Amino acid sequence: MSVVQSSCAYCGVGCGVSVSSNKPNWTDVDAADLILVGDNKHPANYGHLCAKGERLLDSLAQPNVLRYPKLRSGMPLDWDKASTLIADTFAQTIAEHGPDSVALYLSGQLLTEDYYVANKFAKGFLKTANVDTNSRLCMSSAVSAMQRAFGEDVVPGCYDDLDQADVIVLVGANTAWTHPVLFQRILAAKKANNAQLVVIDPLSTATAKQADLHLAIIPGADLTLFHGLLGYLADQNRVDHAYIAAHTEGFDTVVLQAQQLSANLAELATQVGVSVTKLTQFYQLVATNKKVLTASCQGVNQSTIGTDATNAMINCHLALGHIGQAGCGFFSLTGQPNAMGGREVGGLATQLACHMGFSQPEQQLLADFWQVDSVADQKGLAAVEMFDALAEGEIKAIWIMGTNPVVSLPNSEKIARALADCPFVVVSEISPDSDTAKLADVLLPAQGWSAKCGTVTNSERTITRQRGFITAKGQAKPDWWAVSQVAKKMGFDGFEFDDNASIFSEFAALSAKVKQVFPTKVFDLTGLTELSKAQYDALAPTQWPIASATQIGQQNVRVFGLGEFATATGKAQFVAPAANVSQQLLPSNTLLLNTGRSRDQWHTMTRTGHIASLRASIPEPVVHLHSSQLSALSLTEGGLVRIEAIQNQIEQNSAETANPDLITHASFTMARAVVDDEMPTNMILMSMHWSAQFSLTKGVNQALDARVDPISKQPGFKCQPVTLTPVELALQGVVFGQHDSSAHGLCWQVAQTLENGVCHHIGFTDTDDGFAYQATVHSLKWTLTVDGQPLYIQCNMDKGLLKALRVLSHTQVNVALYQMNDFIGKPVDKQLIKQLHQQIKAGNSPLICACTGVTEANINDEINQQFNDQVMSDGLANISFEQALDSTQLLLGCGRQCGSCHSEVKQCAKQSWKDALSYCESYSEIDHQPSVAEDVA
């Protein structure tokens, strides 16, 4: 059996994967011929994978694959004509409007080689720095903070620090869901080393539920919390004065501000939103332990104060002398598989390649290396600015690669209009189905994971080879190849790359040159400059900086450990926050909308939305809210909710006041209300993944405005004020088989992939529209009442076979989707109708574990069995919930695979256990011991 080692296509953990095939010739293999497992030798994961990673091969069977270039009209082109059209249009646009009238928008899904060629093309030859990436949406606040503190965008530590830390602090990070493999490593450290886990998050997330200390702070209070911590450390004389004096600057100014907060811990606790006991407990953990590691993610980054908040964390670790020491310091959890690789080659509009800025010496070095007269001489437009310029007509041509900005950027409706109005839009994609791809004037078929080859860099600076193992279908090409073709058509030299290895060789050589001229820079690939193609192809995971070829394969490398930094003075900088943040005062009908990831999905679901096992846990868009909001806002649990941004309403009202004839359409989205009493009463939560590709009402960014951090230009997706209003559905339900997506009156429509097809969740505000949906004179219709709920069933047939099955009701319909869809294509007779009734009456149970397919009902049944067995064996006074939970997980496998669902499994089991206890209390004279109830409290 032959094996290919590659890397996972999802988050920034950078897990290694091993793909094997029984076929000797890899050119003939298909996904069905392959087996994928975690690479047990890769330092990022040592064989472990999350639920998404385990199903990577399932992502290859896209419902619709782009195989050749085509125009918006649908007319196919060959590559020669497509690249000529792009080259001619970009050249003409620049000639008429200047170099900044064009832009490239890239992705953390691209490989480093793709990123490098795209940046060389734009900044070196088109002379524009209007090249940004969706990494701006997840990482740029951390980048800006590290640049300010350390002088360079460098994460000092490595994953090994998780294993060695005494205290691990996760800030704005639901790591159990977003980085499950790392979270399992954290839990292992807790068990092996008795490490303390602190989670700082306004929400009681799956991660927070497994913490030793959870600080449910007010949104945005992380800045105040850590600024106050610096003051507390100084007050308690816990700072490293010798280190501060020798290796840092700015401490005295910053600490004076911080001590104004720490002077009154009770008042500080109120500002942060936690008890003074919990605040002091956290501060003491940091002050009294030698090895404290702080890791942050999107909860910090996606804020308008994300850069300052991150610097406040770094300030604390600088004061303790932690930076670059084992088990200590600040760590940035990266969102995408190659967000760091993109930054290395200058993927952000605010930097040049190899961590260079726009100083004259840096520009000249790059121009000389690329053999051009000049390069872009100033920072370009960051993501939000870029699409604002697009909307205002300043950018006339844009090339988007491997990302879906119509869904992922805030104020999505504006982005869609801007692209629709832009004179020339090029999109490189795998599938033509994404919301952005549908707006392309030229759509280019790109190679995706499994076909393309190159390198990625993960959160701990480890470069891993991503190797292709399936022959690309049709005319799909690497992104670097597509850019090179256009560059050559525009008459540019320097794009005659033979393969990805030759690109990496040039990139490494540039890195060596930069390190030679600017020796204080940390980023260094000098040791990789002499790789042959064979050596590049066989390159083992290697952590930079790599000064010598002898360091290939190195791991657990920390930087700045000697106290030498990449700043002009060689000293790290303490950075004072520009401003403090207080709690937002909201009108009575206004809530804070928080956005985040679902456990089993990825970005805008273009890669994962068609995988049935990953869609099962959350089939429709939902919004989580506290039960107190139901009556306050006239909402119902399971009912539809309209979510609209306050800013959208203000802009709409202003426009209508100024010109009553001007009709504006406020952006909004819709979701089902899910009650969660662990939510703060003033906050709601909705996932970031939904789009028009899957849902009629699109995604959450419809309801968010484009406010940004002033330093990093990262959008503030977190906790924007919105209003919620109920949407009254007359009829709602599910249709299996044939579906008319343009039916009159549809106001709710969500497509869900099943193992045996696709179903659609639908809703109508008008009863007549619902009953008329796909109804013909030949349709078979009847009403079935189940537990008091009338269900209106309709069967459409073709030659006696069931082609469409519709089940509607006045309230939400809960049926087993896979089993219901299995009726499609079968003869409609009395036997089918009998089976259909039986299946509907059997109901449905939510999926809890995506890895094993275990449902809530499965867990309930097994917990009840364990409860009964223990009572019969040991008596009620001696039963153990932990023993029952362990046995249940052992038997069912839930929560024991990737571990990301462990808290949900435990929560479900707890409820079943409590129900069983309550039942026994009602019918038994035996008084169980208080410790039994405490076990599950």
Buried (B, 14 or more C-beta within 10 A) or exposed (E): EEEBBBBBBBBBBBBBBBBBBEEEEBEEBEBEBBEBBBBEEBBBBBBBBBBBBBBBBBBBEBEEBBBBBBBEEEEEBEBEEBBBBBBEBBBEBBEEBEBBBBBBBBBBBBBBBBBBBBBBBBBBBBBBBBBBBBBBBBBBBBBBBBBBBBBBBBBBBBBBBBBBBBBBBBBBBBBBBBBBBBBBBBBEBBEEBEBBBBBBBBBBBBBBBBBBBBBBBBBBBBBBBBBBBBBBBBBBEBBBEEBBEEBBBBBEEBBEBBBEBBEEBEEBBBBBBBEBEBBBBBBEBBBEBEBBBBBBBBBBBBBBBBBBBBBBBBBBBBBBBBBBBBBBBBBBBBBBBBBBBBBBBBBBBBBBBBBBBBEEEBBEBBBEBBEBEEBBEEBBBBBBBBBBBBBEEBBBBBBBBBBBBBBBBBBBBBBBBBBEEBEBBBBBBBBBBBBBBBBBBBBBBBBBBBBBBBBBBBBBBBBBBBBBBBEBBEBBBBBBBBBBBBBBBBEBEBBEBEBBBBBBBBBBBBBBBBBEEBEBBBBBBBBBBEBEBEEBBEBBBBBBBBEEEEBBEBBBBBBBBEBBBBBEEEBBBBBBBEEBBEBBEBEEEBBBBBBBBBBBBBBBBBBBBBBBBBBBBBBBBBBBBBBEBBEBBEBBEBBBBBBBBBBBBEBBEEBEEEEEEEEEEBBBBBBBBBBBEEBBEBBBBBBBBBBBBBBBBBBBBBBBBBBBBEBBBBBBBBBBBBBBBBBEBBBBBBBBBBBEEEBEBBBBBBBBBBEBBBBBBBBBBBBEBBBEBBEEEEEEEEEBEBEEEEBBBBBBBEEEEBBBBBBBBBBBBBBBBBBBBBBBEBEBEEEBBEBBBEBBEEEBBBBBBBBBBBBBBBBBBBBBBBBEEBBEEEEBEEBBBEEBBEBBBEEBBBBBBBBBBBBBBBBBBBBBBBBBBEEBBEEEEEEBEEEBBEBBE
